[in-house]
Amino acid sequence: MGLLILTVLALLVTSPATANAQEVVLEFGEFGGQQGEFLAASGINVDQDGNIFIADRSRNKILKFDAEGEFLDESPSFFDIDVDLNPPLSFDQVSDVALDTEGRIYAANEDDAEIVVLDSDFNPLFNFGGGCESPALPGESCSDPDGDGPLEIGDGQFNKVSGIAFDPSGRIVAMDSSAQSSSSNRVQIFDLNGNFLFKFGTGGSGNGQFEIPSGVDVDSAGNIVVADTGNHRIQVFDADGNFLQAFGSECQLLSNTGCSDPDGDGPLEVGDGQFYLPSDVTVDFADNIYVTDSNGRVQIFDNQGNFIGKFDVPNNNGIAIDNLGRVYVTSPTTVRVYEIDSDGDGLLDLWEQAGIDIDGDHEIDLDLQSLGQDFNGNAITPDSNHKDIFVEIDYFDCNQPGSDCVPGDIHSHQPMTAALETVRQAFENAPVSNPDNIDGINLWVIRDEALSHQLNCDLDDGCFDGIKTTNFGTPSERNDPNTIAAKKLVFHYNLWVHDKGTKSDGTQNTSSGEADGEAGISGDDLIVSLGTNWNQGTTEEQAGTFMHELGHNLGLGHGGGDNEKNCKPNYLSVMSYTFQTVGLQPTGTTGLPSIAIFDYSRQALPASGTLNESSLDEMIGIQDSGFDTFYGPPIDRDGTDNNGDGDITDDFLVGQGIGPINWDNDDLNQISNSVNADINNLEIPRCGLNSSNNPNSTPGEVLDGFDDWNNLLFNFRESELFAEGVHEGSTDTDELDFETAERIKTSIWRSKGGDKFEYSAKLICGKQKKTNDMRLARGFYTTAINVHNPDRENVQFFKKLALTYPPKEQKPGQVFPIALDSLAPDEALAVDCTNILQEVFDGKFPEPYIKGFVVIQSPKSLDVSAVYTTASLNWKGKASKQSGIDVEQIRERVRELPEEVELTDLVPLAPLPPPPFDQEFGVQLPEGTPGSLFCASSLPQGGASQSISVTVSNQGLATANLSMTEADFFLLDEQMLMATPSLEPGEVVTLDFDIPQGCYSAGNGSCEFRLTVDAGAQNGVVPESNEDNNSVESRCLAPAG
């Protein structure tokens, strides 16, 4: 087969997301003699538009199909053609087909020993060749060059035309094949008009000799590659026919010829690089060689004949490969198309190893190995045996010419390196397997160009598409349309913008982003929009939003495998609103810790895969060992309207990932195996409220868990959204906005004890012009509250404003949430009147002056001080001179349980007596003897203990609620969990664990284990007076002999 030229990107749309060497991306064909059917499909080729041409040797036709395998047309047969050409034109056993750059079709007419040339509409143009069966008989058009016999096959004649291809210079390379004559086993070279140029080869088994050769192709250097069928090998010659190399050997399983038995106990196997009757050969643009043979597989070799890989194709005949790396293989009645993608990342091995030749000119248009460095200076080195994802980022920047920012505004939407690195590491540590046996995904992010700032830019308003058209790719790449076309096959395009537009009420849309794709549908375009109110976002907000929108591109919805059910407590993923901007919260931490994890879900939770809101088993919880979850409906923890919406039930419920969860939040804290609760109703938009903030609860749902990482859709080319300008998936009302994100953050922060330390600072801001106002003396007043983090770790703290004036009458004023802020170690910030004016009152106080308290709540101790300044007013009411300044240290209030509160203390105890004394030998038996300590009695017939027992004792002064006990057989890396019921002070319970198979052998006769009560978190889930006595290690012994 000749090298195919394929330039239409749409040809890759039919590929599935997880294609690999054994998966078919397109299959078509039916048995029969009617139009579009096959009797004996053989040679195959593809034109520039992706149309597929197949030679059927039994129907004597060339059939034409489009890129999706739909029948288009077919040529006349031997019986249909009546054209006055010389020699007479006919089809008889058409075996192969080739296409020139002008769209003409060249058919190898095997039994009529000629090559037939047709135009693109199957109209005959001319033929050349002609038969001379050797040894020849009189009347067979054979010649007698020297005049004294015998008759011989002449130059340009064929016995049987078995294969045809074009070399880079446009010459026709044709195989002549015969089982009877050595002189007819040869390669002949013709020009485009069928004029004979030269020949080489003869019959035999030596170098440069052939036995019934069939397929032929030519590499980029003009080297001719021949399937030497009868000799069960591949031979390679230079453009002049000089022998270069041969590789391969025979293995026929049916006759046990040449095959091996690697392990010595059968059966015989076909070795790599072995063939039985190789039938066809093709070469890709990197000069790798692909071979079909009668052992039912395709083998791949480099241009030196070294084996690279293989995949099974039953009853294969012809083979071809296009410049984009898709492999086309025929069997008698079927055509199969493969994308060879060993690691399943949607990128063909050929692309990752050699690059992409978009137009078939043997020049690499995009070399993925030469892209340089990613955003963090890491060398970009894609690997065909390790999954890779590529993202190009452009971003709006007020410093660029043509920006719409007001003078003095120099903000940029350039994503932080720390945020991108957080996401890169999440992919690197993903629990996703690869052929190289190293888990994870290489996320290659190129942070490219700063663009002129625009206030609004959306996926579907024309802005995004216009920018992608002009700015996708680096400036040097944009100089070559082929490079850009190749890059679009590989890269996601991500634009970091300010906002996506305005809402129907005229206010700015604060949605965090938008992307092509949703559950089960992949895409390639995404936006991050952390502008108005977000202030370009924190590191956590940038990381979570980028990973969230990229997740939509990878086929994930807000519920993983579904789009509608958001905020599911059993779905621990940044795809859920609950975790998008705060990450996953490790159990045992307080507030919003700096160790939050940004991740997709790693398993479907709980083990059953679902939570049924009509019948929730509180004993099970969600069965995740490392992170807290959050659920609703919300409750009131502190009697405060923290959101400023008039509703004090604004605190999420928190449940530990391991152990029971009190889903219905009953007053008695009783654990039941069947309760009813609307647990994903957090009373926020899309999770209990609709986009208009009206109630939209959905009780009684079945909430499916989902494993994100192992269900990613890598190949966006298979998506209907791959076409330019086509966008679908997340919309403005479907993505997390700033207001909702703040409610989630502050509620989670409070639910995890973020308000342990509290500071209340008096606030006075504004002018009091009246001389008779007894609330406040005439003057100008300002307040600045300074906050410093003395801790060694980052801290997030919440600020709110509690007004005392207004109102003017004596009654409580309104409480306004301000923000959840973050400080790194030793950092400080100020909350002042200007800050309050902008963040709370949108630039205008409700009265000339306000009074109240700024309340600061933190999970860690802070340094908080307030600076009060006053100035007198002149007769015009203007501040004239400073009249006073005061600095006050704000007192810290600790909101925690008094020290005298009684706590529990769970301890694991051995329920059995110590090892017995052996009376016969007078020795103390060792620890681990059956029937002692933790090791249960042996089986009736004797032997090792088959289970262990532990007594859990509550030695504290308070009731211990339901918890979990773990048996860790650490030599096997196997853990078992068992629920421990609620225990009153002094109460005990004994639990039994089966010893897993292989434990004794792993320890050479000693099964070692660790027993832990109140398991599942750093300090467990039950408050205890002593957290250091929860574990004990021991062993059980197998009897000697």
N, C-alpha and C positions, 0 to 999 in steps of 0.2 A: 504494500500500500504506500502511496505517496503521502508526504506531509500535508495535512489538511489545513486550510485557511479558514478561520472562523472569527468574525469581527462583531457579531451581534451579541450584545451582553444578555439579551433576553433568553438566549439559549440555556442559561444556567438557572432559570427560574424554576424548572421542574425538580431541582435537586432537593432531597430531604435534608433535615437539619443535622442528621447524625450519620451521613454516608461514610462508609469506610471500604476497605478493599474487598469485602465480601457482600456488599449491599448494592443492589441495582437501583439506579436513580430513574431509569426509564426502561420500559419493556413493552414491546408490541410485536404483533405478527399473528396470523392465523393460517392454518393448513388449508390448502385448496388451490384450485386452478382459476379462480375468478379474480377480478380486479382487486389489487391490494393484498392478495393472498400469496403464500409461499409453498412451493414444493421442495425446493432445495436451495435455500439462500446460501450464497458463498461470499464473493468479494463485496467490499463496502467502502464508501467514501462520502465526504460531506463537502458542500459548496460554501461559498462565502456568506450566504444568507442562512446557513444552518440546515439547509435541506439535505436529507439523507438519501443516498443512492445505493441500491442493493442489486447485485447480480444474482439472478435465479437461474441456475444451469439446467433445471428441468423444464421450467416454463419458457426458457429461451428469451428472457426479457430483462430489462433494467427497470426497477421500480423506484419511484420517487416519493418520499415522505417529508413532512415538515419537521421542525425541531422537536415537536411534541409527539411525533410518531403517527400523525394523521396522514392517511393516504392522499396524495395529490395527483399522480399521473404514472403511466408506465409506457415503455417503448413498444413499438411493433415487435412481433416475433418473426421467426424464420418464414412462417407461412403468410405474413402480412406484407412483407417488403417486396415491392416490384419496381425497382429503379435500375435504369440502364447505366450501371457502373462496371468498371473492369478492375479486378475480377468481380463476378456477380456478388451482390451484397446479400447476406443472410445472417441469421443468428442460429447457431447450433451449439448447445452446451456453453452458454456465456458464463465465464468463470470469474471474471474480475472486472472492476470499473475504476477509471481514473478521471480526474477533471483538470483541465488546464486553467490558466488565469483568465482566459477569455470566456469561460463558462462552457466550453465544448466538452463533450462526453466521449471518452475512449473506452470501448468495450473489448475485453479479451474474449474473442469468439473461438473457444477452445477447439472443438472438433472440426470446424471449418478452417482452422489454422490461420486466422487473420485477426487483425485489429480493425474494428469498425468505429468510425468517427461520426458523431451526431451533434447537432446543435442543441441548445438548451431546451428546445421544445421537442426533442427526439426526431427531428427531421434528419435523414441521412445526408452526410456530406461526402465522405469518401471512405475507402478501405484500403488496407495494404497488408502485405504478407502473402498468403496463399499456401496451400498445403503441399507437402512432399513427405509422405510417410517413408521412413527409412527402416530397413532396406527397401529401396524403391522398386516399383514395377513400371514397365512401359505404360505411358499414358497418364502418369500421375503428376505431370508438370515438373518432374525432377530434371536435373541437368547432368551432362557428362563433360566436365570441364576439359579433360585432355583428349576426349574423343575415342578412347579405347576402353570405356567402361570402368567400373559400373556406374549406374545412375546414382547421383548424390543429391542431398538436400543443399539448396543454394543459399547464399547470403540473403537475408531478408525473408526467407521462407521459414515456415514453422511445421513441426510435427503436431504439437498441441501448445497453444498459448495458455500458460497456466498462471501468469501473474504480470502485472503492469504497474509502472510508477513513473514519476517525473523526477529528474534531478534538479539541483538549484539553477542550472543554466537553461532549463527548459527542454532538455533532451528526454526522449522516451526510452525507458529501460524495460525490456520485455523478457520474460522467461520462456524458454522453449523446453519442452519436457517429453521424454519418451521412455517407455519401459523396455523397448526392443533395441534401440540403437543408441550407442554412446555418442555419436555425432550430433544427435538432437537434444542432448542435455547441455544447454548452453544459455548464455545471456547475450541478447542482441540490443544494440543501441541504435536509435533512429532520431532524426530531427522531427520537428512538429508536423512536417508535411509527409512523414512516413518514409523519408529517404534513408536507406541503410547507411550507417556510419562505420561500425565495427562490431566485433563479437569476441567472446572469450569463453573458455570452459569446454569440457568434453565429459564423456561418461567415465565413471570410476569412483574410487573412494579416497584418492589422494588429495592433497591440497590443490584447489582449483578444479577439482573434478566433482561431478554431480551424479546423483541417482534420483531420477524423477523429481527434480526440484519444483517447487510450487510458488510460494509467496516471495515477493521482492519489495524492498523499499530503499530509500537513499537518505543519508544523514546530511547535516548542514554543511559538511565539508565535501560532499559529493561522493562519499564512500558508499558502495553498493552492498546491501545486506541481503543475503539469500537464505531462504528456508530450504536446506538441502534435505528433502523429505526422506528419501530412501536411506540416506546415511545417518539420519537421526541427529542432525547437528545444524549449526548456523555457521555460514562462511561470510567473511567480509573482504571486499576488494576495494582498491582505490578507484578514482574516476576513470582511469585508463584500463581497468581490468586486472591490475596486478594484485596477487594474493597478499592479504594482510594478516588474517588470523582465522581460526576456526575454534568453536567451543561447543560443548555438549556431548552427551553419550547416550546410548540406547538403554531404555528400561521399558520392557513390555510385561505388565503384570500377568496377562493371560497365559503367556508362555514362560514366565519366570526368567526372562532374558535380561541380563544386565542389572537386575534390581538387587537391593541390599536388605539386610535384616539387622538394623542398628543395635537392638538389644539382645539379639540372639535367640529370642523365643517366639519369633514370628509376629505378624505376618511380614512378607516381603513388602518393601515400600519403594516409592519413586523418590529418588534423591533430588535435591535442588540442583538444577542445571542438567537434569536428564530429560530426554524426550522419547516419545514414540511417534514417529511420522509427524514431525512438525509441519503444519499446514499453511501457516501464513506468518508474516512478520510486519511490524511497523515500527517507526522511530519517532520519538518526540523531539521538540526543538532543543532539548538539552542532550540529544543524541543517546538517550536511553533506548534500549531495544526491547520490544514486547513480542512474545512468541506464543502462538496457540499450537497445541498438539493433541493427539488422540488420547492422552491421559486425562483429558477433561479439565485443563487448567491453563491459565495465562501466567507465564513467567517473565520477569523483568530483569534486565541486565544493564550494566553501564556500557560505555562504548569500548571498554577493554574486555568485555565478556564476563565480568564479575557479577555473580548473582546478587540481586537487590531484594526481590520479593516475589510473591505469587498470590493468586487467588483463583478459586474454582469457577469454571464456566463449563457446564455440561454440554457435550456434543458440539464443541466449538468448531468453526470453519474459518471465516475471514475475520480480520481485525484491522482497525484503523484508530488513529488518535488525532484529535484536533489540537490546535495551538494552545488552547486553554486547558488541555490535560484530560479531557473526557475521553474515555476508551470505549469504542464501539465494537461489539463482538457479535457475529452471526452464528446461529446454529440452523439446522435445516428449515425450521418454521418460525424462528423467533430471532428478534434483534434485541440485545441488551446493551444498555449504556451505563458505564460506571464512572464515578468520581473516586479516585483513589486517595483516600483521606485516612491515613492509618490511625491518627489520634482522635478523629471525630470532631474536630473543631471547626468544620465547615471550610477549611482552607486545604486545597489539594496539596498533596506531598510535593508535586512538581513545582508549585508556586513557592513553597517554603524553602525548597532546596535550590532551585535554579532561577526563580523569578517568574514573571508573567510576560509572554509575548502576545500582545493583544491583537496584532494584525498579521501574524504569520510570516514576518519577514526575516525570521531567524535573529532578530535583535531584541534583547531584553528591554521591555518598556518600563518595568518596575521590578527592581531587585530588592526583595524583602530583607536580604542579608546586608544590604548597604544603606539602610535608612539612617544610620548614625546612632544618636542617643535619645533616650526618652526624657521626660520632664526633669528627672532627677539625676541625669548624667549616666544612667545605666546603658551599656551597649545593647542595641536591639538585635537579638539573635534568635529568631524563630526556629522552632524545632518541629519536624514532621512527626516526631514521636512524643510530643508534649503539647498540650492544648495552648493556643495563642489567641488573643483578642487584640485588635488594633483600634485605637481611638485617636482622631485628630480634634484638637480643641482650638477654636478662635474665641476671642472675647472682646467685649466693648470696653473702651477706655477713654475717659474724658480728655486725656492728654493728646489724643490723635486729632489731626486737622479735620475740620468739618463736623466736629462733635456738637451736640445740642445742649451741652451743659452750661449752666450760668457761669459768669466770670468768677474765678476763684475756686470753682468746684473741680478737683483733680482726681476724683475717685475712679478706681479701675475695677473691673470685674474679673481680673486675672485670678484664676483659682490658686489657692495657697498650695505650695509644695507639700506641706504637712497633710492637707486634706487629700490630695491625690495619692500621697504615699500610704495613707491609711487604707484607701480602697485597693491600691496595688497589693498591699500585704494581705488583705482579705482574700483576694483572688489567689495569691501565691500559696496561702494556707488552706485553700478550699479542699474539702474531702472528695476530690474528683480524681479518678484513676487515669493513668496514661500508659502507653506501651513501654515507656522507659522505666516503669515501676516507681516513679516519683509522683506523689499526689500533687495536685495544684494546677493553676492556670496562670500562664504568663500574660499579664495585662500590660500592653505596650501603649502608653499615652504620650502623644506628641503635643506639647503645649506650643501652639504655632504663633499666630499673629494677633496683635492688638489692632482693633478696628475702630473706626469713628463711632462714638457713643450715640445711641438712639434711645429715647425713653421707652418706646414700645416696639416689640418684635415678637411675632408669634409663628408657630409652625405653619398655620394655614391662612395667614393673611398676606402671603406673597413676600414678606420680609425675609424669612429664613431661606426660601428657595432662591431669592435673588442674591443673597449673600453667599450661599453655597455655590452658585453658578460662577461667581467672580472670585471667591476666596478659598474654595476647597483646594487643598494641596499647597505646597510651599511655592513661593514665587518662581523658582527655577522649574518646578514640576509643571506649573501652569503654562510654560512655554511649549509643552508637548501634549497635544490632546490625547495621544495614546497612553501616556503616563497617567493622566487624570482618569481615563476610562478604566485602566487597570487598577488604580487605587480605589475606585468606587466598588470594585468587587471584594475588597478586603476591609476597608476602614469604615467604622462608625464615624459620623460627623456630629460634633457637639459644639453648640454655640452658647456661651455664657452672656446673657443679656441682662438688662435692667428689669423691665416689667414686660408682660405679655399683652397689655392693653388696659382698657378701662371697663368697669362694670356698668351695668344698666343704670345705676344711680350716679354715674359720672366719676366715681372714685377709682383710684388705681387698683388694678387686679394684683393682689399680692401672692398669687399662686407661685409655688416654689419651682415649677418646671413643667415640662411636657415632653412626651416622647412617642414615636411610632411604636406600636406593639402593645400587646396585652396578653392575658393568659392564653397560651397556645398559639400566639401569632408573634413572629419576630419582626424586627425593623432595624433601620440603620441610622435614623436621625433623632436627635434629642436636644432639648433646651434646658438649661439651668437659669432660673430667673430670681435671683436673690437681691432685688433692688429695694423698692419702697418698703420701709419699716425694717427689712432684713439688714440693711446697711452692709450689703455684700456677704453677710453670713459669717458665723463663727466657723472655726475649723470643723466642728462636729456637724454643723448645718450644711456646710459645703460637702463634706465627705458623704453624709447620709443621703443628701439630695442627688448628688452625682451617681452614687451607687444605685439609688432607687430608680432614677430615670433610665440608667443603663440596664437595669433589671427588666424594665418594660421592653427595651430592644431585644432582650434575651428571652422573651416569651413569658414573663412573669406578670401576674395581676396583683391587685392589692391583697388578695388572699392566696397568692401563690398560683394554684391551679384554677382559681376562679376570680372574677373581677368585682363582684357585687358585695361579697361578705368581707368587710374591712374590720380591723381592730379585733381579730379573733385572738383570744388569750392563748390558744394552743398553736399560734403561728408566730414564732420568734424570728422575725426577719425585718430588715429595713424596708421591705415592700409594704409593710403594715404602717399606717399612720402612727400607731403607738410608738414605734421604734425608729422612724425615719430620721429624726433630728436629734434623738437622745441616745440611740444605740441600745444594745442589749445590756441590761443591768445585772451585774453579778450578785447573786444572793449573799447577804451578809454585809453589804455596803450600805452607806447612808447617803441621802441626797442624790445628786447626779455625779458619780465619781469620775475621775479622769481616766479610769481604767475601763470605761464603757467600751463595748465591742461592736463594731459595725460589720454586719454579716448577713448573708442570706440564711434561710433555715437549713439545718443539716439533717433533719429527719422529720417524718410525719409524727405529730404528737396528738394524743398519747399513743401507746403501742397499738391500740385498736384502730387508730387513724382518724377517729372522729370524737367530737363532743356533741351530745344531743341535749339541747337546752331544756327539753321536756323531761329528761331523765338523766341528770348529771350525777355521776358517782364521785362524791367528795373524797372518798378514800383514795382514789386513783390520782386525782389532780391532773397534771399534764405530763408527768414523768420525764422531765428534763432536769439534769443534775446540776447545771451551773448557773442558771439565770432566773430572776424573778419574772413574773408575768403580772399584768394589770387588767382589771376587769370591772364591770359595772353591774347594775346601775350605780352611779356615784353616791357617796354618803357625805354627811357633814362630820368632820373630825374636830374642827376648832371653833364652830359657831360663827365663822367669818365668811362674808361674801368675797372670796378671793378674786373672782373674775369681774366684779363690779357689775353684774347683770341682775342683781336682786335675788339670786338663788344661792343659798348657803350649802346646798348639797352638791359640792363641786370637787370632792376628793375621790380619786379612784381607789378601788380596793386592790391590795397587793397580795399575791400568792407566790410562795416559794416554788421553784421549778420541780423540786423533788418533795414528795410527801403529799399529804392530803391538803385540799383547798376548800375553805368554807364558802362554796359558791353562792349560797343564798343569804350569807351574812346574818344568820339568825342570832338572836340575843344570847342564846345559851351556848353558842359556839359548838353545837352538836354536829358530829360528822355522820352523814347519811349516805346510803348507796343509791338514792334516787331523789333528787330535788329538782325544782323548776326555777330557772333564773335566766334573764335576758343578759347574758354575761358580756356580749360584745356591744352593749349599749352604753357608751361612755358619754352620751348626751353632748356630742360634738358633731359637726357636719360630716355626713357619710357614715357616722357611727352612732346612730340614735336620733340624729336630726337630719333633715334634708338640706339642700344647698341654700335654702332661705331661712335656715335655723328654726324651722318648725318641727315638732315631734314627728319622728318617722321610725319608731321602734319596730323591731321584727322579732318578737318572742317566738320560741318554739323552733328555731332553726337548727339544722344539723351543720355543725362547723367542722369542716374537713381540715385535718392537718396536711402538710405538704412538705416534701423534700425539694427545696429550690435547687440546690447545687446539682443534683443528679437528674434534673429535668430541664436544664437550660437548652434553648434553641440557638445554636451557634450560627447557623447558615442563614443569614438574612436574605440571601439571594433567592431562596425558595418562597419568600413571602410576597403576597400581592402588594405589599407596601414598598417593595424595592424599586418600583418604577419611579422615575423622577417626578417630583411634585405631588405624589400620592401620600397622604398622611391620614392616619387613623389610630385610634387607641385612646390614650389619656386625653382629656379635654380640660378646659379651664375649671369647670366645676368638679372635676374628678381628682385634682391634685391638691396636696396639702397647702393651705395658705398660711400667712404669718400669724393671724389671730388664732387659728386652731392649733398651730404648732406651739404657741406660747401657752395656751391652756393645757396642752398635753404635758409640756415640760414642767410647768409649775405644779400640776397635780401629781405627777410622778415624783417630783422632788419632795413634795410634802408627804406623800404616801410612804416614802423611804426615809422619813425622819430628817428631812432637810431643814426643818425649823427648830432644831434642838437649841440653838443659841439665838436669842432675840435682842434687838436693840431698838429703842424708841427715842427718836430725836425730834425735839420741837422744831417746827418750821414756821417762819413768817416771811412772806414775799409780797412786795408791791408798795403802793403809795396810800397813805391815809392823809387826805387833804383837810378834812374837817377839824375845826378847833374844838367842837363840842362832842366828839365821838369818844365816849368813855371806854369803848372796847380796846382802843389802841391810840397812843399819842400821835399827834400830827408828825409825819415824817416819812422817810423812804427806808424800807427794810429789805435786807437780803439774808439768805441762809445758804451756807455751803457745808454739806455733810461729807466728810472724808472717810474713806474705807480703805484699810490696808490689810493685806493677807500676810500674817507672820508665819504661816505654816510652810512646810517643805513640799507640799503638794498643791495642785490646783484646787480651787474651791469655787463652787457656784452658790450664789446667794440670791434671795428674792427681795425685791423692794416693793412696797406699797405705800400709798398715801391715804391717811385717815383724816378727813377734814373736820375741823371744829367751827370754821367760818369760811364760807357760808355753810349752814343756814344762819340767818340773822337771829332767829329765836333760839331758845335754849333747848336744843334737841340734837341727837347725834347727826353728824354730817355723813356724806357719802364716802365709801372706801373705794379707792382706785388702784388696781394693780399697775405697777410701773414696768418692771422688766425683771427677767432672770439674768443676772450678770455673772461673769466669770473672771477670776483673777489668778494669774500664775503666782508662784512663790515670790513674795516681796513686792508685788505690784500693788498699785493703789489707784483709786478713782474717786471722783467727787459727784455727789448728787446735789445740784444747786437749783436756784429758782429758774434759771433759763432752761435747764434740763426738764424740770417739772412743767414749765410753760409749754414746751414743745411736745413732750411725750404724753402728757396727760390731757392738756387743754387745747392742743392743736393751735398754739400761738396766741391765745386770748384767755385771760383769767375770767371766771364768771363774775367777779367783783373786782374793784380796784386793787384789793389786796386779799390774800387768803392766809388762814392760819390752820395748823393741824400738826400731825406727827408723820414723819417718815419712819416706817417700821421696816427694819432689816432683819431677815431671818436666814440663818446659815447652819449647815451641819458641823461647822468647825468654828473655833473661836477667832474673832476678828478684832482689829483695832479700829474703833469708830470714834470720831470726834466731830464736833460741829463748830463752825465759825459764824458768828452773828455780827453783822455790821449795820449801822444806821447812819442816815444823813438827814440833816435838817432841810426844810423846804423854804425857798424864798417866797416873796409875795406873789410870784407867778405860779407857784406850785412845782417849781423845779428843784431838784436836789442841788444844794449849794455847797455844802462842805460836810465832811465826815464828822459825826458827832459821837460815835461810839463803836467799839469792837469788843467782842467777847468770844473766848474759846472754851469749849466745854468737852470733857471726856464723857462719852455716853456709856452709861452703866450696862453691863452684860447681864442678861437674865438667862438662866439655864432651865430649859424645859425638859426635865427627865425625871425618872422615878426616884423617890427618896431612897437613901441607902438602906433604910430599914425594911424595904419591901422584901417579902419572903419569896425565894426563888426555888426552883426545882433543882435536882442533881441526879441525872441518870447515870448509872454505872453498870457495865457488863460484868456478870459474875459467873463462875463455873458452877453448874447445877449438880455435878457429880462429885463423888469423893476423890481424894488424891489417888495416885497410882497405888495398887495393892502391894503388899509384901509377899514375895514368893516363898512359901514355907519350905518347899522342896529344896531350893538352892540357897535359901537364907539371904536373899538380896532384895533390895527395893527395886521394883520394876520402874522403867523410865517413864517420864511424862509423855503422854500420847498413847499409852496403853489402852486398848479398847475397854470401855466401861469406867473411865476415869476422867475427871475434869470436864472438858468440853466434848470428849470423844464418846459417842454412844456405844452400847454393847455391840459386839460383833454379831454376825449372822449365826443362826443355829449351828451351821456346820463349821463355825470358827472362821477366823480370818480378820481382815481389817474392818474398821468402823466404816459404815456406809453413810453416816450422817453425823453432824455436830449439833450440839445444843448450847444455848446461852440463856441465862436468866438476866432479864433487864430489871433492875431495882431502882425505884425512885427514893433516893436517900436525902432528898431536899425537904423543904418545909411547905411547898406549894404543889398544887396539882399540875402534873405534866400532861399537856394536851397530846393528841395523836402525833406520832413521829415515825421515823423509819429507822430500822436496824439493818446494817450492811455486813455481809460476810464476803471478804475479799480474799480469794485464792490467788495470791499475787504471782506465784510462779507460773500460773496459767493465764494471768491477766484477765481473770473472769470474776465478775462481781454479781452478788445476789442481794436483792433488797426484800425486806419483809416489813409490813406495817406493824407498828407497836401501838397497842391501844392506850387510851388515856389512863394514867396511873395516879392514884392518890398518894400522898406521902406515906412511905413505908410499904407500898404495894409493889408486887413483883409479877412478872409474867415470863414463861419459858418459851422460847422459839426454837424450832428445828430447821436446819438447812441440810439438804442433800449434798454429799461430797461429789463434785463433778468428776466425770470420767477422765482419767489421765493424771489426776492430782498426785497419786502415789508415785507413778513412774517419773513425773516431772521432778520430784524431790528425792529420787533414788530410795523409795520406800518410806519417805516422810512427806505427808500432805500438810503443807504449812498454810496458815491463814491468819487474817486479821479481822477481829470483830469490832464494829463501831456502832455505838448507840447514838441516837439523834444525828443520823448521817444526812448528807445532802448539801452542806454548805460549809463555809469556813468555820463558823462557830455554831453550826447546826441551826435548827429552826425553833427550838424550845429555849427560852431564857434560863440559864443555869447559873448557880453560884460557883461552880467549878467546871470549866470547859476542858480541863486537862486530863480528866479521868474517863474519857468516853471510849477509849480504844484499848484493846488487849490483843497480843499476838500469842499463838500457840501452834500446836501441831498434833497430828494423829499418825501413829506408826503402823506399818504393815508388818505382820509377823515374819521373822526371818525364815528363809527357805520357802 
